[in-house]
Amino acid sequence: MNPEKLAKLQALAASVRIGGKGTPRRKVKKVHKSASSDDKKLQSALKKLNIQPIQSIEEVNFFKNDGTVLHFKAPKVSTSFSANTFVINGIGEQKDLTELVPGILPQLGTDSLANLRKLAESYQLSQQQSGVADDDEIPDLVENFEEVADEN
């Protein structure tokens, strides 16, 4: 065996020994971290804040500045009024404001109403521009088609 490799292996073996020569090697202890441990840590932190669940909340919407909405359907909502903290657990979907418009009109604030107006104006402009293009494609009637149908 190559003396360089032997020296390298002996140095490696010495680094994992706990005691001197002849002692067993240290076993590497692997720690498996799971998502449930993170959830338990979160629940214990929330318990310290004295967070209480709020019942019968059907949906939660977060309105963003870019006109999108973070929508939670049937979330678990908890709160601590003394700590001014709300916790929302659930699956959130990012949707456009137009997808949720009929159901969320009572929830809209002044900023969101301004975004909705801008969205409606841009939609109307796009419809008008597409309407002008459609009129150009349709040919004008040159003769009366009823007279032609009566002749046959």
Backbone as CSV, one residue per row, in Angstrom:
resi,resn,N_x,N_y,N_z,CA_x,CA_y,CA_z,C_x,C_y,C_z
1,MET,0.843,-1.185,0.000,0.000,0.000,0.000,0.888,1.249,0.000
2,ASN,0.404,2.278,-0.610,1.129,3.534,-0.728,1.254,4.175,0.659
3,PRO,2.453,4.583,1.086,2.624,5.162,2.439,1.872,6.487,2.620
4,GLU,1.704,7.235,1.547,0.954,8.502,1.661,-0.516,8.224,1.966
5,LYS,-1.073,7.223,1.257,-2.483,6.874,1.495,-2.667,6.327,2.890
6,LEU,-1.688,5.515,3.356,-1.769,4.933,4.693,-1.752,6.031,5.758
7,ALA,-0.895,7.016,5.589,-0.816,8.119,6.550,-2.109,8.933,6.550
8,LYS,-2.662,9.120,5.373,-3.914,9.873,5.255,-5.061,9.132,5.940
9,LEU,-5.137,7.808,5.735,-6.184,7.007,6.372,-6.023,6.974,7.883
10,GLN,-4.785,6.876,8.386,-4.560,6.865,9.824,-4.938,8.213,10.443
11,ALA,-4.673,9.295,9.752,-5.061,10.617,10.253,-6.580,10.749,10.284
12,LEU,-7.246,10.203,9.270,-8.702,10.239,9.220,-9.302,9.400,10.338
13,ALA,-8.710,8.210,10.585,-9.203,7.328,11.645,-8.982,7.963,13.006
14,ALA,-7.892,8.674,13.189,-7.606,9.318,14.468,-8.580,10.458,14.747
15,SER,-9.076,11.085,13.707,-9.973,12.223,13.916,-11.363,11.788,14.379
16,VAL,-11.752,10.534,14.106,-13.079,10.082,14.515,-13.041,9.238,15.776
17,ARG,-11.869,9.034,16.372,-11.759,8.281,17.618,-12.041,9.195,18.797
18,ILE,-12.717,8.628,19.775,-13.015,9.391,20.985,-11.805,9.356,21.920
19,GLY,-11.270,8.177,22.143,-10.135,8.017,23.065,-8.856,7.789,22.301
20,GLY,-7.988,6.970,22.871,-6.714,6.683,22.237,-6.821,5.499,21.298
21,LYS,-5.645,4.862,21.045,-5.600,3.739,20.115,-6.327,2.539,20.723
22,GLY,-7.121,1.880,19.941,-7.845,0.707,20.402,-9.254,0.987,20.879
23,THR,-9.656,2.244,20.917,-11.027,2.552,21.327,-11.931,2.534,20.108
24,PRO,-13.212,2.244,20.307,-14.127,2.180,19.148,-14.332,3.566,18.538
25,ARG,-14.670,3.529,17.289,-14.955,4.791,16.604,-16.297,5.342,17.049
26,ARG,-16.394,6.628,16.956,-17.632,7.303,17.341,-18.673,7.087,16.258
27,LYS,-19.868,6.772,16.658,-20.978,6.633,15.710,-21.512,8.030,15.384
28,VAL,-21.790,8.255,14.134,-22.341,9.538,13.722,-23.842,9.502,13.977
29,LYS,-24.288,10.403,14.801,-25.705,10.455,15.141,-26.409,11.397,14.168
30,LYS,-27.335,10.836,13.406,-28.073,11.634,12.437,-29.378,12.097,13.059
31,VAL,-29.651,13.376,12.914,-30.875,13.950,13.444,-31.801,14.212,12.279
32,HIS,-32.951,13.551,12.291,-33.950,13.752,11.240,-34.937,14.793,11.726
33,LYS,-35.002,15.879,10.991,-35.908,16.963,11.349,-37.173,16.830,10.521
34,SER,-38.293,16.876,11.164,-39.547,16.745,10.436,-40.342,18.037,10.530
35,ALA,-41.350,18.129,9.681,-42.184,19.333,9.666,-43.039,19.410,10.924
36,SER,-43.346,18.266,11.522,-44.193,18.288,12.714,-43.472,18.952,13.886
37,SER,-42.140,18.836,13.943,-41.417,19.503,15.028,-41.493,21.015,14.867
38,ASP,-41.430,21.493,13.625,-41.580,22.929,13.389,-42.974,23.400,13.778
39,ASP,-43.980,22.573,13.462,-45.350,22.925,13.801,-45.536,22.958,15.316
40,LYS,-44.903,22.031,16.027,-45.004,22.014,17.487,-44.347,23.247,18.087
41,LYS,-43.195,23.661,17.523,-42.534,24.862,18.004,-43.410,26.088,17.773
42,LEU,-44.059,26.134,16.610,-44.944,27.256,16.300,-46.128,27.280,17.256
43,GLN,-46.723,26.121,17.500,-47.872,26.060,18.402,-47.485,26.465,19.826
44,SER,-46.294,26.075,20.273,-45.867,26.474,21.623,-45.628,27.982,21.694
45,ALA,-45.071,28.570,20.631,-44.867,30.021,20.611,-46.202,30.754,20.603
46,LEU,-47.167,30.224,19.873,-48.492,30.851,19.843,-49.201,30.694,21.180
47,LYS,-48.975,29.581,21.849,-49.600,29.363,23.146,-49.079,30.374,24.169
48,LYS,-47.804,30.756,24.043,-47.227,31.760,24.941,-47.895,33.113,24.756
49,LEU,-48.351,33.390,23.515,-49.029,34.654,23.231,-50.502,34.629,23.614
50,ASN,-50.979,33.483,24.101,-52.381,33.294,24.504,-53.325,33.542,23.328
51,ILE,-53.049,32.866,22.223,-53.861,33.016,21.024,-55.074,32.097,21.105
52,GLN,-56.237,32.669,20.817,-57.500,31.932,20.865,-58.076,31.818,19.459
53,PRO,-58.683,30.680,19.116,-59.260,30.537,17.773,-60.537,31.355,17.613
54,ILE,-60.758,31.810,16.399,-61.986,32.521,16.039,-62.796,31.576,15.159
55,GLN,-64.043,31.384,15.496,-64.884,30.440,14.776,-65.635,31.125,13.636
56,SER,-66.105,30.341,12.722,-67.016,30.699,11.618,-66.476,31.792,10.686
57,ILE,-65.217,31.692,10.312,-64.678,32.585,9.279,-64.612,31.780,7.997
58,GLU,-65.311,32.248,6.972,-65.436,31.494,5.721,-64.263,31.729,4.777
59,GLU,-63.779,32.967,4.702,-62.686,33.270,3.790,-61.904,34.468,4.300
60,VAL,-60.634,34.531,3.862,-59.767,35.649,4.199,-59.112,36.101,2.905
61,ASN,-59.107,37.416,2.666,-58.504,37.981,1.463,-57.481,39.040,1.854
62,PHE,-56.283,38.936,1.266,-55.262,39.965,1.416,-55.137,40.666,0.075
63,PHE,-55.391,41.966,0.040,-55.331,42.732,-1.187,-53.931,43.317,-1.328
64,LYS,-53.293,43.053,-2.459,-51.941,43.551,-2.703,-52.003,44.793,-3.579
65,ASN,-50.916,45.536,-3.609,-50.867,46.782,-4.380,-50.905,46.552,-5.881
66,ASP,-50.457,45.396,-6.336,-50.415,45.143,-7.778,-51.741,44.640,-8.344
67,GLY,-52.799,44.625,-7.542,-54.117,44.231,-8.032,-54.421,42.755,-7.856
68,THR,-53.534,42.009,-7.233,-53.810,40.598,-6.974,-54.306,40.433,-5.549
69,VAL,-54.923,39.286,-5.300,-55.510,38.999,-3.997,-54.984,37.657,-3.522
70,LEU,-54.530,37.585,-2.274,-54.174,36.320,-1.660,-55.425,35.824,-0.959
71,HIS,-56.010,34.743,-1.472,-57.327,34.270,-1.059,-57.202,32.962,-0.289
72,PHE,-57.713,32.941,0.947,-57.771,31.730,1.765,-59.234,31.326,1.888
73,LYS,-59.561,30.109,1.493,-60.932,29.621,1.615,-60.985,28.671,2.801
74,ALA,-61.887,28.907,3.734,-62.088,28.129,4.960,-60.802,28.008,5.773
75,PRO,-60.185,29.140,6.177,-58.955,29.062,6.969,-59.258,28.879,8.453
76,LYS,-58.239,28.526,9.201,-58.328,28.508,10.658,-57.703,29.814,11.125
77,VAL,-58.499,30.655,11.749,-58.032,31.974,12.165,-57.976,32.019,13.686
78,SER,-56.848,32.489,14.203,-56.667,32.655,15.641,-56.152,34.064,15.883
79,THR,-56.414,34.559,17.097,-56.000,35.931,17.384,-55.605,36.097,18.845
80,SER,-54.777,37.073,19.068,-54.461,37.552,20.408,-54.590,39.064,20.354
81,PHE,-55.674,39.572,20.910,-55.912,41.006,20.825,-54.898,41.791,21.640
82,SER,-54.432,41.209,22.747,-53.454,41.926,23.575,-52.108,42.065,22.861
83,ALA,-51.739,41.060,22.055,-50.479,41.114,21.318,-50.660,41.681,19.914
84,ASN,-51.902,42.027,19.549,-52.224,42.563,18.227,-51.721,41.620,17.127
85,THR,-52.061,40.329,17.282,-51.563,39.289,16.382,-52.717,38.454,15.861
86,PHE,-52.701,38.219,14.543,-53.657,37.328,13.914,-52.875,36.215,13.225
87,VAL,-53.352,34.987,13.341,-52.715,33.838,12.708,-53.731,33.203,11.779
88,ILE,-53.332,33.010,10.511,-54.219,32.415,9.517,-53.556,31.154,8.992
89,ASN,-54.201,30.014,9.234,-53.707,28.723,8.760,-54.603,28.247,7.637
90,GLY,-54.008,27.867,6.527,-54.791,27.349,5.409,-53.988,27.444,4.131
91,ILE,-54.599,26.990,3.079,-53.954,27.018,1.773,-54.376,28.292,1.060
92,GLY,-53.407,29.119,0.731,-53.691,30.390,0.068,-53.475,30.291,-1.428
93,GLU,-54.369,30.929,-2.165,-54.260,30.977,-3.622,-54.121,32.432,-4.043
94,GLN,-53.244,32.682,-4.995,-53.082,34.041,-5.502,-53.973,34.179,-6.726
95,LYS,-54.931,35.113,-6.654,-55.897,35.295,-7.735,-55.914,36.757,-8.154
96,ASP,-56.454,36.981,-9.340,-56.662,38.350,-9.805,-57.901,38.917,-9.132
97,LEU,-57.946,40.222,-9.047,-59.080,40.892,-8.420,-60.364,40.643,-9.199
98,THR,-60.244,40.483,-10.520,-61.433,40.289,-11.346,-62.114,38.955,-11.078
99,GLU,-61.364,37.940,-10.637,-61.956,36.635,-10.372,-62.860,36.654,-9.149
100,LEU,-62.603,37.552,-8.213,-63.330,37.563,-6.953,-64.305,38.732,-6.815
101,VAL,-64.453,39.541,-7.872,-65.177,40.816,-7.763,-66.592,40.707,-7.201
102,PRO,-67.482,39.855,-7.687,-68.846,39.934,-7.159,-68.938,39.652,-5.664
103,GLY,-68.144,38.737,-5.158,-68.254,38.349,-3.759,-67.500,39.236,-2.790
104,ILE,-66.550,40.027,-3.271,-65.710,40.780,-2.345,-65.956,42.287,-2.373
105,LEU,-66.988,42.744,-3.056,-67.239,44.188,-3.098,-67.439,44.799,-1.710
106,PRO,-68.134,44.132,-0.774,-68.256,44.729,0.567,-66.930,44.794,1.324
107,GLN,-65.950,43.971,0.962,-64.679,43.912,1.676,-63.670,44.946,1.177
108,LEU,-63.915,45.541,0.023,-62.924,46.419,-0.591,-62.789,47.729,0.175
109,GLY,-61.554,48.166,0.348,-61.278,49.455,0.964,-61.096,50.508,-0.118
110,THR,-60.648,51.682,0.270,-60.500,52.781,-0.694,-59.401,52.484,-1.715
111,ASP,-58.285,51.900,-1.267,-57.192,51.590,-2.197,-57.623,50.534,-3.202
112,SER,-58.325,49.511,-2.716,-58.744,48.431,-3.602,-59.820,48.904,-4.577
113,LEU,-60.674,49.819,-4.127,-61.690,50.364,-5.035,-61.030,51.164,-6.155
114,ALA,-59.966,51.893,-5.823,-59.245,52.636,-6.856,-58.618,51.670,-7.856
115,ASN,-58.053,50.567,-7.371,-57.493,49.552,-8.275,-58.572,48.939,-9.148
116,LEU,-59.750,48.725,-8.564,-60.858,48.147,-9.320,-61.326,49.107,-10.412
117,ARG,-61.360,50.400,-10.117,-61.745,51.387,-11.133,-60.746,51.403,-12.291
118,LYS,-59.450,51.385,-11.949,-58.413,51.351,-12.991,-58.544,50.103,-13.849
119,LEU,-58.833,49.005,-13.207,-58.995,47.740,-13.918,-60.199,47.795,-14.855
120,ALA,-61.299,48.372,-14.379,-62.499,48.482,-15.206,-62.250,49.412,-16.391
121,GLU,-61.548,50.521,-16.160,-61.253,51.446,-17.258,-60.356,50.793,-18.308
122,SER,-59.359,50.064,-17.865,-58.469,49.403,-18.824,-59.217,48.319,-19.591
123,TYR,-60.162,47.652,-18.921,-60.962,46.625,-19.593,-61.861,47.264,-20.658
124,GLN,-62.469,48.400,-20.317,-63.329,49.089,-21.282,-62.519,49.578,-22.480
125,LEU,-61.334,50.112,-22.235,-60.491,50.564,-23.336,-60.101,49.408,-24.245
126,SER,-59.782,48.283,-23.664,-59.409,47.129,-24.486,-60.604,46.620,-25.288
127,GLN,-61.799,46.698,-24.707,-63.001,46.275,-25.437,-63.306,47.237,-26.586
128,GLN,-63.127,48.537,-26.334,-63.380,49.513,-27.383,-62.387,49.352,-28.528
129,GLN,-61.134,49.107,-28.201,-60.134,48.926,-29.249,-60.393,47.662,-30.039
130,SER,-60.812,46.609,-29.374,-61.114,45.371,-30.102,-62.411,45.526,-30.896
131,GLY,-63.349,46.356,-30.416,-64.598,46.589,-31.139,-64.364,47.358,-32.429
132,VAL,-63.457,48.309,-32.431,-63.132,49.074,-33.632,-62.501,48.153,-34.665
133,ALA,-61.666,47.269,-34.232,-61.004,46.346,-35.158,-62.017,45.387,-35.772
134,ASP,-63.026,44.983,-35.009,-64.033,44.069,-35.537,-64.901,44.753,-36.592
135,ASP,-65.198,46.047,-36.413,-66.015,46.759,-37.391,-65.303,46.880,-38.734
136,ASP,-64.001,47.008,-38.721,-63.257,47.122,-39.974,-63.269,45.819,-40.768
137,GLU,-63.383,44.713,-40.091,-63.334,43.424,-40.775,-64.658,43.064,-41.449
138,ILE,-65.768,43.638,-41.002,-67.080,43.302,-41.569,-67.324,44.171,-42.795
139,PRO,-67.602,43.567,-43.934,-67.860,44.379,-45.139,-69.248,45.023,-45.079
140,ASP,-69.384,46.161,-45.745,-70.668,46.862,-45.799,-71.586,46.162,-46.795
141,LEU,-72.910,46.239,-46.513,-73.891,45.677,-47.440,-74.022,46.602,-48.646
142,VAL,-73.951,46.028,-49.828,-74.001,46.827,-51.043,-75.403,46.818,-51.630
143,GLU,-76.034,45.689,-51.611,-77.376,45.600,-52.196,-78.351,45.051,-51.182
144,ASN,-79.609,45.162,-51.470,-80.653,44.706,-50.580,-80.832,43.199,-50.761
145,PHE,-80.585,42.441,-49.728,-80.656,40.981,-49.851,-82.094,40.472,-49.872
146,GLU,-83.061,41.255,-49.410,-84.460,40.814,-49.440,-84.978,40.789,-50.880
147,GLU,-84.589,41.765,-51.681,-85.018,41.786,-53.081,-84.451,40.596,-53.841
148,VAL,-83.198,40.232,-53.557,-82.578,39.102,-54.206,-83.277,37.814,-53.800
149,ALA,-83.716,37.706,-52.537,-84.400,36.513,-52.059,-85.797,36.410,-52.668
150,ASP,-86.477,37.565,-52.889,-87.813,37.551,-53.494,-87.761,37.134,-54.966
151,GLU,-86.687,37.467,-55.664,-86.555,37.112,-57.085,-86.430,35.622,-57.256
152,ASN,-85.822,34.936,-56.314,-85.652,33.469,-56.435,-86.934,32.820,-56.088
